[in-house]
């Protein structure tokens, strides 16, 4: 069975420029995927301070070479560009982090299906020839919390439901108040670590062109 992996792209506790970099990394990941046998989609985002920016995003990657593709992006991503939001700001280096989340070991029992309303529809959009044209796409709403996720990257309705349940679990855990306080401290430490670490990829300018070493 083809596995699905989640790439989590995060600005940590970085400023607005890092939040813009998250969006650009997501767009670049999806662009690069067009040249592979894999397919992917944005399954959730946390909006940043400004329109068109993300604090974090989750991208689902499915395909025969999904894991290999994901590994090429893991670590710190560096963006070199003068701030488009603060022209007088001297800093020009911005960092975001990319982590891998495997869904292979997650179980559906973590979220009760009785608490989830599923709607199915025809898949379309990103994915091209890899997108299933039947009514396999799934919209899942967790009634107790109100969280909603949409998944269409898998080839079957059952697989999309499984991924949706795992994503709902992730959203519920993120919004747990006790976890949120811990996560905030962890994100701050993670962002400081990102800036100290060696970037796996470096991009330059608003065009977000990759810098060759």
HUTAGI-V64430 format. One record per helix or strand of 2 or more residues. SS is the DSSP state (hx for helix, st for strand). FROM is the first residue (numbers start at 1). LEN is the number of residues. If there is no record, write none. Layout:
# HUTAGI-V64430
ss: (SS & SS)
from: (FROM & FROM)
len: (LEN & LEN)
This chain:
# HUTAGI-V64430
ss: (st & hx & st & st & hx & st & st & hx & hx & st & hx & st & st & hx & hx & st & st)
from: (4 & 16 & 39 & 54 & 66 & 75 & 93 & 108 & 113 & 116 & 128 & 137 & 148 & 157 & 177 & 201 & 209)
len: (7 & 18 & 9 & 9 & 6 & 6 & 10 & 3 & 3 & 6 & 3 & 6 & 4 & 18 & 20 & 4 & 2)
